[in-house]
Structures are given as C-alpha cells and as structure tokens.
Amino acid sequence: MTYNNQIESTPEQVAAFCVALCAAQAAALKVAKSTANDTLGSSYADLNGHIAASADVLKGNGLAVVTLPSHINGAPALATTVTHQAGGTLRSIFPMLIASRTDMQGLGAAITYGRRYIIGCLLNMQTVDDDGQEATDAKRGENFARSIAPPPLPFSPGQEPATTVAAQRSAASTMKRIQQIATAPVEHLAQLEALASNNGEPESIRAAARNRIAAINAAGNSETPAAESIAADPTGCEASQDA
C-alpha cells in the first residue's frame, strides 16, 4: 500500500477541505499532560486526552480521522485518512519504530503512540501542564485577532487581476479573509449567511462562511464572543462590497 501526503478530490472539494482544516486549527486546541510516566518521572498527554480534546472541533468542521495499521516495504506503519463532509480527502502514512518489543502488545503500544502524534500534528495541538497557561494563551489569542484584519482587495470580487502582482495580493487577501471568517463570533451569523450566498464572492470565501455557519450551529450557538479587538465586520463582507 502506498500513501502520498496529499489532498485528493476536485478543486472545489480541496478548497472546502482546506477551509475546514484552517478553521479547526484556528481553535488552538490544548491537551493536558494528565498521564504519569513512572519510568521517566514525567507526564504526558495520552491518546484519550487527544481524542476528547479534538472531538468537538473535528465534528464542528465536518472532519473525520481514520487511522489503520499498514506497512512501508513490509515495516509497520499507520495509514491515516482525513475526510471532509464535502468529499475532500487527505492521506498520509506514519512509520512505526518498534525496537524493544515485537509482540502484539508492542505493536499495540506503537499504534497508540502514533495515533496521538497524528492527531496532534493534524490540529497543531498544544500539550500543557494541568494548571495550564490561560493568561498567556488569552493574550496570544488577542494578538492573533488583531493580526488577521484583511487589507482592501486590489480589485472587485470576481474581476480578473490585471497583473501577477495583483493576483498575489488577491490570494494573500483571500487567505486572511478565510482566517478571519473561521473565527467569526456567533453575533455575526447573519453576515456569514449573507456571505455564503453571495455569488459575487470567490468559492473559497463562500465555503469558509458555510463551514463557519455549520460550526456555530453544531455548537448550539453557545460560543463565547471573540476578543473585542476583532473588527466590527470579521467576515470582511463590507470591505469587499465597497471595493
């Protein structure tokens, strides 16, 4: 079995997958080091902790992770498939190094070890001490919110860029808008719905809005409002209409 680290399916499905993954990673998930390692005298975040910490974010963004035993040229490996509800699929393979034990218990331990690393890599999860770093994390979140306000588009949505420079600026602006949409608070649900149905917007922007709407609905409209530093129009909708 051969796996390449790539996203498969149509361009539209790939775009929707990327938007969902950006939104999932924007959650900046943390998992506590709640399991003791008596041999090393330390603690670590176990597989159960990773699964519990990531379940709601994966569900809210229409993502599912399947990890199954496989092999690379006969050597044990874990084949991972990440799928999005729109059809986009990311496949990867993770080698398992089993040196000290070659029985089934050793293989099972390696699978468990690999699965938590895969989930952590996929969502950029942070492992933290049980007491956490809440004040530092909150400040970092505020700084992030300030950094993602998108610049004005160099041309109106749907208009072809006249030069390569304009195309590059447009791509950068679109990515910043996608990041901003992914963290839009529930108070802007109406703006998100208008953005999702605006045929004048690029498909990637509309897909980002649809994914954020789905995440808000899945959470039962119970999200905590984002930091006050987020602009009044986090979707960038008004800016794009005035361009």
BALOBA-1460 file (C-alpha; in Angstrom, 3 decimals):
// residues 243
<rec num="1" residu="m" x="0.000" y="0.000" z="0.000"/>
<rec num="2" residu="t" x="1.387" y="3.396" z="-0.989"/>
<rec num="3" residu="y" x="0.207" y="6.666" z="0.517"/>
<rec num="4" residu="n" x="1.258" y="10.139" z="-0.524"/>
<rec num="5" residu="n" x="0.882" y="13.176" z="1.706"/>
<rec num="6" residu="q" x="-1.678" y="14.860" z="-0.489"/>
<rec num="7" residu="i" x="-5.228" y="16.130" z="-0.649"/>
<rec num="8" residu="e" x="-7.415" y="14.329" z="-3.160"/>
<rec num="9" residu="s" x="-10.729" y="15.067" z="-4.966"/>
<rec num="10" residu="t" x="-11.974" y="18.005" z="-7.054"/>
<rec num="11" residu="p" x="-10.637" y="21.581" z="-6.708"/>
<rec num="12" residu="e" x="-13.877" y="22.644" z="-5.021"/>
<rec num="13" residu="q" x="-13.658" y="19.784" z="-2.518"/>
<rec num="14" residu="v" x="-9.995" y="20.553" z="-1.875"/>
<rec num="15" residu="a" x="-10.876" y="24.212" z="-1.218"/>
<rec num="16" residu="a" x="-13.639" y="23.225" z="1.204"/>
<rec num="17" residu="f" x="-11.284" y="20.789" z="2.948"/>
<rec num="18" residu="c" x="-8.610" y="23.474" z="3.385"/>
<rec num="19" residu="v" x="-11.134" y="25.952" z="4.776"/>
<rec num="20" residu="a" x="-12.369" y="23.363" z="7.301"/>
<rec num="21" residu="l" x="-8.823" y="22.446" z="8.345"/>
<rec num="22" residu="c" x="-7.888" y="26.125" z="8.779"/>
<rec num="23" residu="a" x="-10.944" y="26.606" z="10.988"/>
<rec num="24" residu="a" x="-10.114" y="23.512" z="13.048"/>
<rec num="25" residu="q" x="-6.523" y="24.622" z="13.599"/>
<rec num="26" residu="a" x="-7.664" y="28.154" z="14.452"/>
<rec num="27" residu="a" x="-9.265" y="26.682" z="17.582"/>
<rec num="28" residu="a" x="-5.718" y="26.356" z="19.032"/>
<rec num="29" residu="l" x="-6.599" y="23.201" z="20.947"/>
<rec num="30" residu="k" x="-4.755" y="22.274" z="24.128"/>
<rec num="31" residu="v" x="-4.493" y="18.845" z="25.750"/>
<rec num="32" residu="a" x="-3.323" y="18.376" z="29.320"/>
<rec num="33" residu="k" x="-0.368" y="16.218" z="30.303"/>
<rec num="34" residu="s" x="-2.524" y="14.221" z="32.673"/>
<rec num="35" residu="t" x="-0.883" y="10.777" z="32.493"/>
<rec num="36" residu="a" x="2.205" y="9.932" z="34.531"/>
<rec num="37" residu="n" x="5.246" y="8.232" z="33.030"/>
<rec num="38" residu="d" x="6.724" y="6.474" z="36.047"/>
<rec num="39" residu="t" x="9.795" y="5.307" z="34.132"/>
<rec num="40" residu="l" x="10.886" y="8.814" z="33.144"/>
<rec num="41" residu="g" x="9.343" y="10.606" z="36.108"/>
<rec num="42" residu="s" x="7.350" y="12.909" z="33.831"/>
<rec num="43" residu="s" x="3.828" y="13.305" z="32.482"/>
<rec num="44" residu="y" x="2.325" y="13.300" z="29.001"/>
<rec num="45" residu="a" x="-0.936" y="13.809" z="27.116"/>
<rec num="46" residu="d" x="-2.343" y="10.366" z="26.315"/>
<rec num="47" residu="l" x="-4.464" y="9.229" z="23.359"/>
<rec num="48" residu="n" x="-7.756" y="9.544" z="25.262"/>
<rec num="49" residu="g" x="-6.912" y="13.156" z="26.049"/>
<rec num="50" residu="h" x="-6.177" y="13.931" z="22.396"/>
<rec num="51" residu="i" x="-9.431" y="12.318" z="21.241"/>
<rec num="52" residu="a" x="-11.532" y="14.116" z="23.873"/>
<rec num="53" residu="a" x="-9.915" y="17.496" z="23.155"/>
<rec num="54" residu="s" x="-10.335" y="17.255" z="19.379"/>
<rec num="55" residu="a" x="-13.742" y="15.576" z="19.005"/>
<rec num="56" residu="d" x="-15.936" y="18.711" z="19.019"/>
<rec num="57" residu="v" x="-13.659" y="20.686" z="16.683"/>
<rec num="58" residu="l" x="-13.464" y="17.848" z="14.163"/>
<rec num="59" residu="k" x="-17.243" y="17.347" z="14.256"/>
<rec num="60" residu="g" x="-17.990" y="21.062" z="14.068"/>
<rec num="61" residu="n" x="-15.891" y="21.441" z="10.914"/>
<rec num="62" residu="g" x="-17.120" y="18.292" z="9.177"/>
<rec num="63" residu="l" x="-13.837" y="16.395" z="9.511"/>
<rec num="64" residu="a" x="-13.208" y="12.745" z="10.358"/>
<rec num="65" residu="v" x="-9.917" y="10.930" z="11.018"/>
<rec num="66" residu="v" x="-9.396" y="7.226" z="10.316"/>
<rec num="67" residu="t" x="-6.067" y="5.591" z="11.233"/>
<rec num="68" residu="l" x="-5.402" y="1.938" z="10.365"/>
<rec num="69" residu="p" x="-2.360" y="-0.353" z="10.554"/>
<rec num="70" residu="s" x="-0.423" y="-0.590" z="7.296"/>
<rec num="71" residu="h" x="3.180" y="-1.059" z="6.212"/>
<rec num="72" residu="i" x="6.017" y="0.613" z="4.317"/>
<rec num="73" residu="n" x="8.007" y="-2.003" z="2.401"/>
<rec num="74" residu="g" x="6.996" y="-4.576" z="4.991"/>
<rec num="75" residu="a" x="7.736" y="-2.377" z="8.018"/>
<rec num="76" residu="p" x="4.815" y="-1.484" z="10.344"/>
<rec num="77" residu="a" x="3.151" y="1.880" z="9.693"/>
<rec num="78" residu="l" x="-0.069" y="3.778" z="10.314"/>
<rec num="79" residu="a" x="-2.103" y="4.890" z="7.293"/>
<rec num="80" residu="t" x="-4.231" y="7.938" z="8.090"/>
<rec num="81" residu="t" x="-7.144" y="9.282" z="6.063"/>
<rec num="82" residu="v" x="-8.699" y="12.631" z="6.942"/>
<rec num="83" residu="t" x="-12.018" y="13.237" z="5.161"/>
<rec num="84" residu="h" x="-14.258" y="16.286" z="4.906"/>
<rec num="85" residu="q" x="-18.038" y="16.104" z="4.600"/>
<rec num="86" residu="a" x="-17.810" y="17.780" z="1.169"/>
<rec num="87" residu="g" x="-15.594" y="14.957" z="-0.121"/>
<rec num="88" residu="g" x="-12.021" y="16.244" z="0.205"/>
<rec num="89" residu="t" x="-9.566" y="13.635" z="1.484"/>
<rec num="90" residu="l" x="-6.051" y="13.903" z="2.925"/>
<rec num="91" residu="r" x="-3.953" y="10.755" z="3.070"/>
<rec num="92" residu="s" x="-0.666" y="10.224" z="4.869"/>
<rec num="93" residu="i" x="1.443" y="7.419" z="6.328"/>
<rec num="94" residu="f" x="3.366" y="7.327" z="9.596"/>
<rec num="95" residu="p" x="6.162" y="4.767" z="10.198"/>
<rec num="96" residu="m" x="6.152" y="2.871" z="13.497"/>
<rec num="97" residu="l" x="9.508" y="2.116" z="15.084"/>
<rec num="98" residu="i" x="9.241" y="-0.982" z="17.279"/>
<rec num="99" residu="a" x="12.644" y="-1.794" z="18.757"/>
<rec num="100" residu="s" x="12.183" y="-3.145" z="22.279"/>
<rec num="101" residu="r" x="9.091" y="-5.365" z="21.823"/>
<rec num="102" residu="t" x="7.989" y="-7.180" z="18.683"/>
<rec num="103" residu="d" x="4.873" y="-8.913" z="20.068"/>
<rec num="104" residu="m" x="1.264" y="-7.741" z="19.728"/>
<rec num="105" residu="q" x="1.480" y="-5.644" z="22.901"/>
<rec num="106" residu="g" x="4.482" y="-3.833" z="21.494"/>
<rec num="107" residu="l" x="2.632" y="-3.246" z="18.221"/>
<rec num="108" residu="g" x="-0.454" y="-2.004" z="20.076"/>
<rec num="109" residu="a" x="1.639" y="0.417" z="22.121"/>
<rec num="110" residu="a" x="3.235" y="1.765" z="18.928"/>
<rec num="111" residu="i" x="-0.206" y="2.247" z="17.312"/>
<rec num="112" residu="t" x="-1.471" y="4.158" z="20.350"/>
<rec num="113" residu="y" x="1.684" y="6.285" z="20.420"/>
<rec num="114" residu="g" x="1.440" y="7.049" z="16.700"/>
<rec num="115" residu="r" x="-2.272" y="7.920" z="16.785"/>
<rec num="116" residu="r" x="-1.852" y="10.645" z="19.381"/>
<rec num="117" residu="y" x="1.036" y="12.153" z="17.450"/>
<rec num="118" residu="i" x="-1.017" y="12.114" z="14.244"/>
<rec num="119" residu="i" x="-3.993" y="13.881" z="15.862"/>
<rec num="120" residu="g" x="-1.691" y="16.419" z="17.459"/>
<rec num="121" residu="c" x="0.075" y="17.150" z="14.155"/>
<rec num="122" residu="l" x="-3.186" y="17.439" z="12.206"/>
<rec num="123" residu="l" x="-4.685" y="20.079" z="14.524"/>
<rec num="124" residu="n" x="-1.459" y="21.715" z="15.784"/>
<rec num="125" residu="m" x="-2.488" y="20.789" z="19.317"/>
<rec num="126" residu="q" x="-0.551" y="22.088" z="22.303"/>
<rec num="127" residu="t" x="0.339" y="19.862" z="25.246"/>
<rec num="128" residu="v" x="0.209" y="21.800" z="28.520"/>
<rec num="129" residu="d" x="0.586" y="21.148" z="32.227"/>
<rec num="130" residu="d" x="-2.619" y="20.543" z="34.155"/>
<rec num="131" residu="d" x="-2.592" y="24.076" z="35.573"/>
<rec num="132" residu="g" x="-2.306" y="25.477" z="32.016"/>
<rec num="133" residu="q" x="-1.144" y="28.836" z="30.814"/>
<rec num="134" residu="e" x="-4.513" y="30.533" z="30.495"/>
<rec num="135" residu="a" x="-3.360" y="34.138" z="30.847"/>
<rec num="136" residu="t" x="-0.588" y="33.711" z="28.269"/>
<rec num="137" residu="d" x="-2.897" y="31.896" z="25.877"/>
<rec num="138" residu="a" x="-5.572" y="34.593" z="26.164"/>
<rec num="139" residu="k" x="-3.042" y="37.311" z="25.344"/>
<rec num="140" residu="r" x="-1.775" y="35.325" z="22.369"/>
<rec num="141" residu="g" x="-5.360" y="34.958" z="21.115"/>
<rec num="142" residu="e" x="-5.901" y="38.714" z="21.312"/>
<rec num="143" residu="n" x="-2.710" y="39.387" z="19.354"/>
<rec num="144" residu="f" x="-3.788" y="36.874" z="16.711"/>
<rec num="145" residu="a" x="-7.188" y="38.547" z="16.350"/>
<rec num="146" residu="r" x="-5.511" y="41.917" z="15.735"/>
<rec num="147" residu="s" x="-3.196" y="40.452" z="13.097"/>
<rec num="148" residu="i" x="-5.812" y="38.999" z="10.739"/>
<rec num="149" residu="a" x="-7.750" y="42.102" z="9.695"/>
<rec num="150" residu="p" x="-7.661" y="41.858" z="5.873"/>
<rec num="151" residu="p" x="-6.375" y="44.702" z="3.673"/>
<rec num="152" residu="p" x="-8.730" y="46.068" z="0.975"/>
<rec num="153" residu="l" x="-8.926" y="43.965" z="-2.165"/>
<rec num="154" residu="p" x="-6.904" y="45.458" z="-5.066"/>
<rec num="155" residu="f" x="-9.932" y="44.857" z="-7.311"/>
<rec num="156" residu="s" x="-13.602" y="43.927" z="-7.003"/>
<rec num="157" residu="p" x="-14.557" y="40.281" z="-6.275"/>
<rec num="158" residu="g" x="-14.920" y="38.316" z="-9.499"/>
<rec num="159" residu="q" x="-12.740" y="40.730" z="-11.532"/>
<rec num="160" residu="e" x="-9.666" y="39.200" z="-13.140"/>
<rec num="161" residu="p" x="-6.386" y="40.635" z="-11.769"/>
<rec num="162" residu="a" x="-4.522" y="42.680" z="-14.342"/>
<rec num="163" residu="t" x="-1.030" y="41.606" z="-13.268"/>
<rec num="164" residu="t" x="0.778" y="38.839" z="-11.423"/>
<rec num="165" residu="v" x="1.357" y="41.214" z="-8.514"/>
<rec num="166" residu="a" x="-2.375" y="41.869" z="-8.265"/>
<rec num="167" residu="a" x="-3.041" y="38.122" z="-8.312"/>
<rec num="168" residu="q" x="-0.582" y="37.564" z="-5.470"/>
<rec num="169" residu="r" x="-2.129" y="40.360" z="-3.416"/>
<rec num="170" residu="s" x="-5.575" y="38.915" z="-4.048"/>
<rec num="171" residu="a" x="-4.503" y="35.443" z="-2.896"/>
<rec num="172" residu="a" x="-2.988" y="36.851" z="0.307"/>
<rec num="173" residu="s" x="-6.102" y="38.925" z="0.976"/>
<rec num="174" residu="t" x="-8.381" y="35.930" z="0.406"/>
<rec num="175" residu="m" x="-6.403" y="33.771" z="2.839"/>
<rec num="176" residu="k" x="-6.608" y="36.454" z="5.536"/>
<rec num="177" residu="r" x="-10.358" y="36.741" z="4.993"/>
<rec num="178" residu="i" x="-10.708" y="32.949" z="5.300"/>
<rec num="179" residu="q" x="-8.789" y="33.009" z="8.593"/>
<rec num="180" residu="q" x="-10.983" y="35.824" z="9.868"/>
<rec num="181" residu="i" x="-14.208" y="34.086" z="8.825"/>
<rec num="182" residu="a" x="-13.044" y="30.889" z="10.579"/>
<rec num="183" residu="t" x="-13.009" y="32.709" z="13.942"/>
<rec num="184" residu="a" x="-16.065" y="34.952" z="13.432"/>
<rec num="185" residu="p" x="-18.240" y="35.027" z="16.595"/>
<rec num="186" residu="v" x="-21.856" y="33.892" z="16.718"/>
<rec num="187" residu="e" x="-23.062" y="37.501" z="16.749"/>
<rec num="188" residu="h" x="-22.140" y="37.750" z="13.060"/>
<rec num="189" residu="l" x="-24.142" y="34.725" z="11.952"/>
<rec num="190" residu="a" x="-26.373" y="36.866" z="9.709"/>
<rec num="191" residu="q" x="-23.360" y="38.360" z="7.951"/>
<rec num="192" residu="l" x="-21.902" y="34.893" z="7.477"/>
<rec num="193" residu="e" x="-25.148" y="33.668" z="5.903"/>
<rec num="194" residu="a" x="-25.197" y="36.644" z="3.523"/>
<rec num="195" residu="l" x="-21.585" y="35.994" z="2.599"/>
<rec num="196" residu="a" x="-22.212" y="32.277" z="1.982"/>
<rec num="197" residu="s" x="-24.966" y="33.069" z="-0.536"/>
<rec num="198" residu="n" x="-23.139" y="35.922" z="-2.312"/>
<rec num="199" residu="n" x="-22.319" y="34.605" z="-5.798"/>
<rec num="200" residu="g" x="-20.032" y="37.580" z="-6.332"/>
<rec num="201" residu="e" x="-17.582" y="36.160" z="-3.801"/>
<rec num="202" residu="p" x="-14.927" y="33.510" z="-4.603"/>
<rec num="203" residu="e" x="-15.990" y="29.952" z="-3.845"/>
<rec num="204" residu="s" x="-13.266" y="29.663" z="-1.176"/>
<rec num="205" residu="i" x="-14.782" y="32.616" z="0.736"/>
<rec num="206" residu="r" x="-18.328" y="31.240" z="0.463"/>
<rec num="207" residu="a" x="-17.092" y="27.807" z="1.545"/>
<rec num="208" residu="a" x="-15.376" y="29.373" z="4.568"/>
<rec num="209" residu="a" x="-18.628" y="31.084" z="5.535"/>
<rec num="210" residu="r" x="-20.622" y="27.846" z="5.128"/>
<rec num="211" residu="n" x="-18.151" y="25.930" z="7.286"/>
<rec num="212" residu="r" x="-18.236" y="28.590" z="9.995"/>
<rec num="213" residu="i" x="-22.049" y="28.597" z="9.967"/>
<rec num="214" residu="a" x="-22.037" y="24.807" z="10.323"/>
<rec num="215" residu="a" x="-19.574" y="25.013" z="13.223"/>
<rec num="216" residu="i" x="-21.687" y="27.636" z="15.016"/>
<rec num="217" residu="n" x="-24.882" y="25.620" z="14.518"/>
<rec num="218" residu="a" x="-23.165" y="22.443" z="15.705"/>
<rec num="219" residu="a" x="-22.120" y="24.215" z="18.872"/>
<rec num="220" residu="g" x="-25.731" y="25.217" z="19.514"/>
<rec num="221" residu="n" x="-24.961" y="28.919" z="19.221"/>
<rec num="222" residu="s" x="-23.207" y="28.749" z="22.573"/>
<rec num="223" residu="e" x="-19.807" y="30.048" z="21.580"/>
<rec num="224" residu="t" x="-18.048" y="32.662" z="23.660"/>
<rec num="225" residu="p" x="-17.770" y="36.007" z="21.812"/>
<rec num="226" residu="a" x="-14.319" y="36.648" z="20.372"/>
<rec num="227" residu="a" x="-11.937" y="39.266" z="21.727"/>
<rec num="228" residu="e" x="-13.095" y="42.868" z="21.473"/>
<rec num="229" residu="s" x="-10.178" y="43.565" z="19.162"/>
<rec num="230" residu="i" x="-11.883" y="41.748" z="16.284"/>
<rec num="231" residu="a" x="-13.184" y="44.236" z="13.747"/>
<rec num="232" residu="a" x="-16.913" y="45.027" z="13.635"/>
<rec num="233" residu="d" x="-17.142" y="43.109" z="10.378"/>
<rec num="234" residu="p" x="-14.917" y="39.992" z="10.882"/>
<rec num="235" residu="t" x="-16.142" y="38.394" z="7.656"/>
<rec num="236" residu="g" x="-14.671" y="41.170" z="5.512"/>
<rec num="237" residu="c" x="-18.026" y="41.318" z="3.745"/>
<rec num="238" residu="e" x="-18.460" y="45.097" z="3.917"/>
<rec num="239" residu="a" x="-14.913" y="45.771" z="2.784"/>
<rec num="240" residu="s" x="-15.326" y="43.546" z="-0.274"/>
<rec num="241" residu="q" x="-18.598" y="45.197" z="-1.241"/>
<rec num="242" residu="d" x="-17.088" y="48.671" z="-1.053"/>
<rec num="243" residu="a" x="-14.021" y="47.706" z="-3.116"/>
